[in-house]
Amino acid sequence: MMAWLACGVLMPAAAQDITTPPLPQRATSAQEPRVAVSIPAQPLLSALRAFGLQTRSQVLFHEALLSGREAVAVYGAYTPQEALELLLARTGLAIATQRARSFTLKAAQGGPQARGALRWTVPAIALS
């Protein structure tokens, strides 16, 4: 069963914001423009909602994978993939697949594995 989460107003994070270090410059195609990203450290689900709104991207994941995980703060101009990679730093999750501005998450190699029944969840965004 697929569930769509509406991206709503984000709650301020209680954790201290950590400034994101710049990524090494890598070649980007004309299809991957950089976008301004401003996401404070917060629970990963909220951070993924903010990511979706700010980058106009979708992220597909098993809901159980996000339980108890926190995203680091990400500020700067990044491609959607770079911004997502930074959000996932230290979460034990990684990008499994990428297509245009759609990403699928998985447990990283050697990372904690999800237990029990898993549901796929996609934060929805409105594209104009």
Secondary structure as a PSIPRED ss2 file (coil, helix, strand):
# PSIPRED VFORMAT (PSIPRED V4.0)

   1 M C   1.000  0.000  0.000
   2 M E   0.000  0.000  1.000
   3 A E   0.000  0.000  1.000
   4 W E   0.000  0.000  1.000
   5 L E   0.000  0.000  1.000
   6 A E   0.000  0.000  1.000
   7 C C   1.000  0.000  0.000
   8 G C   1.000  0.000  0.000
   9 V C   1.000  0.000  0.000
  10 L C   1.000  0.000  0.000
  11 M C   1.000  0.000  0.000
  12 P C   1.000  0.000  0.000
  13 A C   1.000  0.000  0.000
  14 A C   1.000  0.000  0.000
  15 A C   1.000  0.000  0.000
  16 Q C   1.000  0.000  0.000
  17 D C   1.000  0.000  0.000
  18 I C   1.000  0.000  0.000
  19 T C   1.000  0.000  0.000
  20 T C   1.000  0.000  0.000
  21 P C   1.000  0.000  0.000
  22 P C   1.000  0.000  0.000
  23 L C   1.000  0.000  0.000
  24 P C   1.000  0.000  0.000
  25 Q C   1.000  0.000  0.000
  26 R C   1.000  0.000  0.000
  27 A C   1.000  0.000  0.000
  28 T C   1.000  0.000  0.000
  29 S C   1.000  0.000  0.000
  30 A C   1.000  0.000  0.000
  31 Q C   1.000  0.000  0.000
  32 E C   1.000  0.000  0.000
  33 P C   1.000  0.000  0.000
  34 R C   1.000  0.000  0.000
  35 V E   0.000  0.000  1.000
  36 A E   0.000  0.000  1.000
  37 V E   0.000  0.000  1.000
  38 S E   0.000  0.000  1.000
  39 I E   0.000  0.000  1.000
  40 P C   1.000  0.000  0.000
  41 A C   1.000  0.000  0.000
  42 Q E   0.000  0.000  1.000
  43 P E   0.000  0.000  1.000
  44 L H   0.000  1.000  0.000
  45 L H   0.000  1.000  0.000
  46 S H   0.000  1.000  0.000
  47 A H   0.000  1.000  0.000
  48 L H   0.000  1.000  0.000
  49 R H   0.000  1.000  0.000
  50 A H   0.000  1.000  0.000
  51 F H   0.000  1.000  0.000
  52 G H   0.000  1.000  0.000
  53 L H   0.000  1.000  0.000
  54 Q H   0.000  1.000  0.000
  55 T H   0.000  1.000  0.000
  56 R C   1.000  0.000  0.000
  57 S C   1.000  0.000  0.000
  58 Q E   0.000  0.000  1.000
  59 V E   0.000  0.000  1.000
  60 L E   0.000  0.000  1.000
  61 F E   0.000  0.000  1.000
  62 H E   0.000  0.000  1.000
  63 E H   0.000  1.000  0.000
  64 A H   0.000  1.000  0.000
  65 L H   0.000  1.000  0.000
  66 L H   0.000  1.000  0.000
  67 S C   1.000  0.000  0.000
  68 G C   1.000  0.000  0.000
  69 R C   1.000  0.000  0.000
  70 E E   0.000  0.000  1.000
  71 A E   0.000  0.000  1.000
  72 V C   1.000  0.000  0.000
  73 A C   1.000  0.000  0.000
  74 V E   0.000  0.000  1.000
  75 Y E   0.000  0.000  1.000
  76 G E   0.000  0.000  1.000
  77 A E   0.000  0.000  1.000
  78 Y E   0.000  0.000  1.000
  79 T C   1.000  0.000  0.000
  80 P H   0.000  1.000  0.000
  81 Q H   0.000  1.000  0.000
  82 E H   0.000  1.000  0.000
  83 A H   0.000  1.000  0.000
  84 L H   0.000  1.000  0.000
  85 E H   0.000  1.000  0.000
  86 L H   0.000  1.000  0.000
  87 L H   0.000  1.000  0.000
  88 L H   0.000  1.000  0.000
  89 A C   1.000  0.000  0.000
  90 R C   1.000  0.000  0.000
  91 T C   1.000  0.000  0.000
  92 G C   1.000  0.000  0.000
  93 L E   0.000  0.000  1.000
  94 A E   0.000  0.000  1.000
  95 I E   0.000  0.000  1.000
  96 A E   0.000  0.000  1.000
  97 T E   0.000  0.000  1.000
  98 Q E   0.000  0.000  1.000
  99 R E   0.000  0.000  1.000
 100 A C   1.000  0.000  0.000
 101 R C   1.000  0.000  0.000
 102 S E   0.000  0.000  1.000
 103 F E   0.000  0.000  1.000
 104 T E   0.000  0.000  1.000
 105 L E   0.000  0.000  1.000
 106 K E   0.000  0.000  1.000
 107 A E   0.000  0.000  1.000
 108 A C   1.000  0.000  0.000
 109 Q C   1.000  0.000  0.000
 110 G C   1.000  0.000  0.000
 111 G C   1.000  0.000  0.000
 112 P C   1.000  0.000  0.000
 113 Q C   1.000  0.000  0.000
 114 A C   1.000  0.000  0.000
 115 R C   1.000  0.000  0.000
 116 G C   1.000  0.000  0.000
 117 A C   1.000  0.000  0.000
 118 L C   1.000  0.000  0.000
 119 R C   1.000  0.000  0.000
 120 W E   0.000  0.000  1.000
 121 T E   0.000  0.000  1.000
 122 V E   0.000  0.000  1.000
 123 P E   0.000  0.000  1.000
 124 A E   0.000  0.000  1.000
 125 I C   1.000  0.000  0.000
 126 A C   1.000  0.000  0.000
 127 L C   1.000  0.000  0.000
 128 S C   1.000  0.000  0.000
